[in-house]
């Protein structure tokens, strides 16, 4: 083994001992990712259940009661009040007693038989995401009800619309969100452990000892990043197992495709973490800079909002975001079972981002050490 490899090996062993000897650090490395996955997996949920609904039934027929039964049987809506006038819907929405108002007009049964029945649905727009989802469910329920009640199963008002969702048949938000949470948790661990690594050495004064050691800047960077990379890979295996066996997220693709993408993604995260450590003088500065990078990276990744709905300038800006590219890989591998043939643009982008971030971080570190800062 060459002297350089020996020096790096000793540096890696030293870093691993330092990380594992502290109980709080061990918890942060292995317990925190599990907690974050569980919390995000259950809390980040755009599905709606038992939405409070107020009803004004001005028809009071068998058909109108059957429509209300269809709403409650779906599990998406819970009728919390039945009012007499449309004004009561407005009052309930104003006071937050209901999120959805359903008004069935007089003559609903007669119009239903003629294929021209209408109902009015009023939503609380202050919760726009939930209101949009509830609106979609309400439209599906009323269309299915009208289709089943009209002779022949097809309403004269339009075609028989039948929907099918591929890859996520039940449209469960957990199936879509949990793979995305994996990407965020891995980046958080890579940034947190790496951005504080060099700064901590600088604060406690041990960086000066490393400067006078035979370690070269590149060897020091390698010794700092290899342990974090190994821990990030262990976290990936841990939380992926929880996603598959606890949340029952389908893994339709091959881990052989996911693993190289994860390695490139972790390298990009390590590069950005090291870059943060080279521009920070204290751990507090590094911690703040890490979150200043992490939050925009999550927002511009497509995790919460579709990239296609962003302004064109921000769509181009997302190309510099490693979370966007790994998010595409992890969701495609888990849900679609895709391989290198379709995911090669994401692999190319992650390779470029990892090379650029690590290259700039090493250059800045070597420049700063040369100045003795």
C-alpha positions as CSV (number, residue, x, y, z in Angstrom):
1,X,0.0,0.0,0.0
2,X,1.4,3.4,-1.0
3,X,2.2,6.0,1.7
4,X,-0.7,8.2,0.4
5,X,-3.2,5.4,0.8
6,X,-1.9,4.6,4.3
7,X,-2.3,8.2,5.3
8,X,-5.9,8.3,3.9
9,X,-6.7,5.0,5.7
10,X,-5.6,6.4,9.0
11,X,-7.5,9.6,8.5
12,X,-10.7,7.6,7.6
13,X,-10.2,5.4,10.7
14,X,-9.8,8.5,12.9
15,X,-12.9,10.1,11.5
16,X,-15.0,7.0,12.0
17,X,-13.8,6.7,15.6
18,X,-14.7,10.3,16.2
19,X,-18.2,10.0,14.7
20,X,-19.1,6.7,16.4
21,X,-17.8,7.4,19.9
22,X,-20.4,10.1,20.5
23,X,-23.9,8.7,21.3
24,X,-25.6,11.9,20.1
25,X,-23.7,11.7,16.8
26,X,-24.7,8.0,16.3
27,X,-28.3,8.9,16.9
28,X,-28.1,11.8,14.4
29,X,-26.6,9.5,11.8
30,X,-28.9,6.5,12.1
31,X,-31.9,7.3,14.3
32,X,-32.7,10.8,12.9
33,X,-33.0,9.6,9.2
34,X,-35.5,6.9,10.3
35,X,-37.5,9.4,12.3
36,X,-37.5,11.9,9.5
37,X,-38.6,9.3,7.0
38,X,-41.5,8.1,9.2
39,X,-42.6,11.7,10.0
40,X,-42.4,12.9,6.4
41,X,-43.9,9.6,5.1
42,X,-47.1,10.1,7.3
43,X,-47.2,13.9,7.6
44,X,-46.5,14.9,4.0
45,X,-49.7,13.6,2.6
46,X,-52.0,15.3,0.1
47,X,-54.7,12.7,0.3
48,X,-57.9,13.8,2.0
49,X,-60.1,11.7,4.3
50,X,-63.4,12.7,6.0
51,X,-63.4,16.2,4.7
52,X,-66.0,18.2,6.7
53,X,-68.9,18.9,4.4
54,X,-72.1,20.8,4.9
55,X,-75.1,19.9,2.7
56,X,-78.2,21.8,1.5
57,X,-80.6,19.3,0.0
58,X,-83.4,21.3,-1.7
59,X,-84.7,18.3,-3.6
60,X,-85.3,15.8,-0.7
61,X,-85.8,12.8,-3.0
62,X,-84.5,9.3,-3.0
63,X,-82.0,10.3,-5.7
64,X,-80.6,13.2,-3.7
65,X,-80.2,11.0,-0.6
66,X,-78.5,8.4,-2.7
67,X,-76.0,11.1,-3.9
68,X,-75.3,12.0,-0.3
69,X,-74.8,8.3,0.5
70,X,-72.3,8.1,-2.4
71,X,-70.3,11.0,-1.0
72,X,-70.1,9.6,2.5
73,X,-69.5,6.0,1.4
74,X,-66.4,7.2,-0.5
75,X,-64.6,8.0,2.7
76,X,-63.4,11.3,1.3
77,X,-66.3,13.4,2.7
78,X,-68.0,13.5,6.1
79,X,-71.3,15.3,6.3
80,X,-71.1,17.4,9.5
81,X,-74.3,19.5,9.0
82,X,-77.4,19.6,6.9
83,X,-78.7,23.1,6.4
84,X,-81.8,24.6,4.9
85,X,-80.4,27.6,2.9
86,X,-77.4,28.3,0.8
87,X,-76.4,31.1,3.2
88,X,-75.6,28.5,5.8
89,X,-72.9,27.1,3.5
90,X,-71.2,30.5,3.3
91,X,-71.4,30.9,7.1
92,X,-70.0,27.4,7.7
93,X,-67.1,28.1,5.4
94,X,-66.5,31.5,6.9
95,X,-66.2,30.1,10.4
96,X,-64.2,27.1,9.5
97,X,-66.9,24.6,10.4
98,X,-66.7,22.9,7.0
99,X,-64.3,22.8,4.1
100,X,-66.8,21.7,1.4
101,X,-70.4,22.9,0.8
102,X,-72.7,20.7,-1.4
103,X,-76.0,22.2,-2.6
104,X,-78.6,19.9,-4.4
105,X,-81.1,22.1,-6.3
106,X,-84.8,21.5,-6.5
107,X,-85.8,19.1,-9.4
108,X,-82.5,17.2,-9.1
109,X,-84.2,13.8,-9.5
110,X,-86.2,15.0,-12.6
111,X,-83.1,16.5,-14.2
112,X,-81.1,13.4,-13.4
113,X,-83.5,11.2,-15.3
114,X,-83.2,13.6,-18.2
115,X,-79.4,13.6,-18.1
116,X,-79.0,17.3,-17.2
117,X,-78.8,17.3,-13.5
118,X,-76.4,19.7,-11.7
119,X,-75.2,20.2,-8.2
120,X,-73.1,23.0,-6.7
121,X,-70.0,22.4,-4.8
122,X,-68.3,25.2,-2.9
123,X,-64.7,24.8,-1.5
124,X,-62.7,26.7,1.1
125,X,-59.9,28.1,-1.1
126,X,-57.6,29.0,1.8
127,X,-56.4,25.4,1.7
128,X,-55.9,25.3,-2.1
129,X,-54.2,21.9,-2.3
130,X,-56.8,20.1,-0.3
131,X,-59.6,22.0,-2.0
132,X,-58.3,21.0,-5.5
133,X,-58.0,17.3,-4.4
134,X,-61.5,17.4,-2.9
135,X,-62.9,19.0,-6.1
136,X,-61.5,16.2,-8.1
137,X,-63.0,13.5,-5.8
138,X,-66.3,15.3,-5.9
139,X,-66.4,15.4,-9.7
140,X,-65.6,11.7,-9.9
141,X,-68.3,10.8,-7.4
142,X,-71.0,12.9,-9.1
143,X,-70.1,11.6,-12.6
144,X,-70.1,8.0,-11.5
145,X,-73.4,8.5,-9.7
146,X,-75.0,10.1,-12.8
147,X,-73.6,7.4,-15.1
148,X,-75.0,4.6,-12.9
149,X,-78.4,6.2,-12.5
150,X,-79.0,6.8,-16.2
151,X,-80.3,3.9,-18.3
152,X,-77.5,2.3,-20.2
153,X,-74.8,3.6,-17.9
154,X,-73.8,6.6,-20.1
155,X,-75.1,10.1,-19.6
156,X,-76.5,11.9,-22.6
157,X,-74.4,15.0,-21.5
158,X,-71.0,13.5,-22.5
159,X,-68.8,10.5,-23.0
160,X,-68.3,7.7,-20.5
161,X,-65.0,8.8,-18.9
162,X,-63.0,6.0,-17.3
163,X,-59.7,6.8,-15.6
164,X,-56.7,4.7,-14.8
165,X,-53.6,5.8,-13.0
166,X,-50.4,3.9,-13.9
167,X,-47.6,3.2,-11.4
168,X,-49.9,4.4,-8.5
169,X,-53.4,3.0,-9.1
170,X,-54.9,4.3,-5.9
171,X,-53.2,7.7,-6.3
172,X,-51.8,7.5,-2.8
173,X,-49.5,10.4,-2.0
174,X,-47.4,8.3,0.2
175,X,-46.2,6.2,-2.8
176,X,-45.1,9.4,-4.5
177,X,-43.7,11.2,-1.5
178,X,-41.7,8.6,0.4
179,X,-39.1,8.0,-2.4
180,X,-38.7,11.8,-2.5
181,X,-38.1,11.9,1.2
182,X,-35.3,9.4,0.8
183,X,-33.5,11.9,-1.5
184,X,-33.9,14.7,1.0
185,X,-32.8,12.7,4.0
186,X,-29.6,11.5,2.2
187,X,-28.7,15.0,1.2
188,X,-29.4,16.4,4.7
189,X,-27.0,13.8,6.2
190,X,-24.3,14.4,3.6
191,X,-24.5,18.2,4.0
192,X,-24.7,18.1,7.8
193,X,-21.8,15.8,8.5
194,X,-19.5,17.3,5.8
195,X,-20.1,21.0,6.2
196,X,-19.3,20.8,9.9
197,X,-16.3,18.5,9.6
198,X,-13.5,20.9,8.6
199,X,-15.1,23.8,10.5
200,X,-15.1,21.8,13.7
201,X,-11.4,21.0,13.3
202,X,-10.7,24.7,12.7
203,X,-12.7,25.7,15.9
204,X,-11.0,23.3,18.2
205,X,-7.6,23.9,16.8
206,X,-6.8,20.4,15.5
207,X,-6.7,21.7,11.9
208,X,-3.3,23.3,12.7
209,X,-2.0,19.8,13.7
210,X,-3.3,18.4,10.4
211,X,-1.6,21.1,8.5
212,X,1.8,20.1,9.8
213,X,1.1,16.4,9.3
214,X,2.2,14.6,6.1
215,X,-1.4,14.8,4.8
216,X,-1.9,16.7,1.6
217,X,-5.0,18.8,1.1
218,X,-6.5,16.2,-1.3
219,X,-5.8,13.4,1.2
220,X,-7.4,15.4,4.0
221,X,-10.5,16.0,2.0
222,X,-10.7,12.3,1.0
223,X,-10.3,11.3,4.6
224,X,-13.1,13.6,5.6
225,X,-15.5,12.6,2.9
226,X,-15.1,8.9,2.7
227,X,-16.6,8.1,6.2
228,X,-19.5,10.4,5.5
229,X,-20.1,8.8,2.1
230,X,-20.1,5.3,3.8
231,X,-22.5,6.5,6.4
232,X,-24.8,8.0,3.8
233,X,-24.9,4.7,1.9
234,X,-25.7,2.9,5.1
235,X,-28.6,5.4,5.7
236,X,-29.7,4.8,2.1
237,X,-30.0,1.1,2.7
238,X,-31.7,1.6,6.0
239,X,-34.4,4.0,5.0
240,X,-35.0,2.2,1.6
241,X,-35.7,-1.0,3.6
242,X,-38.2,1.0,5.7
243,X,-39.8,2.5,2.7
244,X,-40.3,-1.0,1.1
245,X,-41.2,-3.1,4.1
246,X,-42.9,-0.5,6.4
247,X,-44.6,1.9,3.9
248,X,-44.9,-0.9,1.3
249,X,-43.6,1.3,-1.5
250,X,-43.0,-0.9,-4.6
251,X,-39.4,-1.3,-5.7
252,X,-40.0,-2.2,-9.3
253,X,-36.6,-1.4,-10.6
254,X,-33.1,-2.8,-9.8
255,X,-30.9,-1.6,-6.9
256,X,-28.1,-1.9,-9.4
257,X,-29.5,1.2,-11.1
258,X,-30.3,3.0,-7.8
259,X,-26.9,2.5,-6.2
260,X,-24.7,4.2,-8.8
261,X,-27.1,7.1,-8.9
262,X,-27.0,7.3,-5.1
263,X,-23.2,7.3,-5.1
264,X,-23.1,10.2,-7.6
265,X,-25.7,12.1,-5.6
266,X,-23.9,11.6,-2.3
267,X,-20.6,12.8,-4.0
268,X,-22.5,15.9,-5.1
269,X,-23.8,16.4,-1.6
270,X,-20.3,15.9,-0.1
271,X,-18.9,18.4,-2.6
272,X,-21.5,21.1,-1.7
273,X,-21.0,20.3,2.0
274,X,-17.2,20.8,1.7
275,X,-17.7,24.0,-0.2
276,X,-19.8,25.3,2.7
277,X,-17.1,24.3,5.1
278,X,-14.5,26.2,3.2
279,X,-16.5,29.5,3.3
280,X,-17.4,29.2,7.0
281,X,-15.3,30.1,10.0
282,X,-17.6,28.6,12.7
283,X,-20.0,25.7,13.0
284,X,-22.8,28.2,13.4
285,X,-22.0,29.8,10.1
286,X,-21.7,26.4,8.4
287,X,-25.1,25.3,9.9
288,X,-26.8,28.4,8.6
289,X,-25.2,28.2,5.2
290,X,-26.2,24.6,5.0
291,X,-29.9,25.4,5.5
292,X,-29.6,28.4,3.1
293,X,-28.6,25.8,0.5
294,X,-30.9,22.9,1.6
295,X,-34.3,24.8,1.6
296,X,-34.0,26.2,-2.0
297,X,-32.7,22.8,-3.1
298,X,-35.8,21.1,-1.8
299,X,-38.2,23.7,-3.2
300,X,-36.5,23.7,-6.6
301,X,-36.4,19.9,-6.8
302,X,-40.0,19.2,-7.8
303,X,-40.7,17.5,-4.5
304,X,-43.5,19.9,-3.5
305,X,-44.3,21.7,-6.7
306,X,-44.0,20.5,-10.4
307,X,-41.0,22.0,-12.1
308,X,-43.1,22.6,-15.2
309,X,-45.3,25.1,-13.3
310,X,-42.3,27.2,-12.3
311,X,-41.2,30.3,-14.3
312,X,-38.8,29.4,-17.1
313,X,-35.8,31.0,-15.5
314,X,-36.3,28.8,-12.4
315,X,-36.8,25.7,-14.5
316,X,-33.3,26.3,-15.9
317,X,-32.0,26.9,-12.4
318,X,-33.2,23.5,-11.3
319,X,-30.7,21.9,-13.7
320,X,-28.0,22.9,-11.2
321,X,-29.8,21.2,-8.3
322,X,-28.7,17.6,-7.6
323,X,-31.9,16.9,-5.7
324,X,-33.9,17.3,-8.9
325,X,-31.9,14.7,-10.8
326,X,-31.7,12.1,-8.0
327,X,-35.4,12.6,-7.3
328,X,-36.1,11.6,-10.9
329,X,-33.9,8.5,-10.5
330,X,-35.3,7.3,-7.2
331,X,-38.9,7.7,-8.2
332,X,-38.3,6.1,-11.6
333,X,-36.5,3.1,-10.1
334,X,-39.0,2.6,-7.3
335,X,-42.3,3.3,-9.1
336,X,-41.6,2.6,-12.8
337,X,-38.7,0.1,-12.8
338,X,-36.8,2.2,-15.3
339,X,-33.1,1.6,-16.1
340,X,-30.1,3.4,-17.6
341,X,-31.6,3.7,-21.0
342,X,-34.1,6.3,-19.9
343,X,-32.2,7.7,-16.8
344,X,-28.9,8.5,-18.5
345,X,-29.5,12.3,-18.6
346,X,-29.9,12.3,-14.8
347,X,-26.7,10.3,-14.4
348,X,-24.8,12.7,-16.6
349,X,-26.1,15.7,-14.7
350,X,-25.2,14.2,-11.3
351,X,-21.7,13.3,-12.6
352,X,-21.1,16.8,-13.8
353,X,-22.5,18.4,-10.5
354,X,-20.4,16.0,-8.3
355,X,-17.2,16.7,-10.3
356,X,-17.8,20.4,-10.3
357,X,-18.7,20.7,-6.6
358,X,-15.8,18.5,-5.4
359,X,-13.3,20.2,-7.7
360,X,-14.3,23.7,-6.5
361,X,-14.3,22.5,-2.9
362,X,-10.8,21.0,-3.0
363,X,-9.5,24.0,-4.9
364,X,-10.9,26.5,-2.3
365,X,-9.7,24.3,0.6
366,X,-6.2,24.1,-0.8
367,X,-6.1,27.8,-1.5
368,X,-7.3,28.7,2.0
369,X,-4.8,26.3,3.6
370,X,-2.0,27.9,1.5
371,X,-2.9,31.2,3.0
372,X,-3.0,29.7,6.5
373,X,-6.6,30.9,7.2
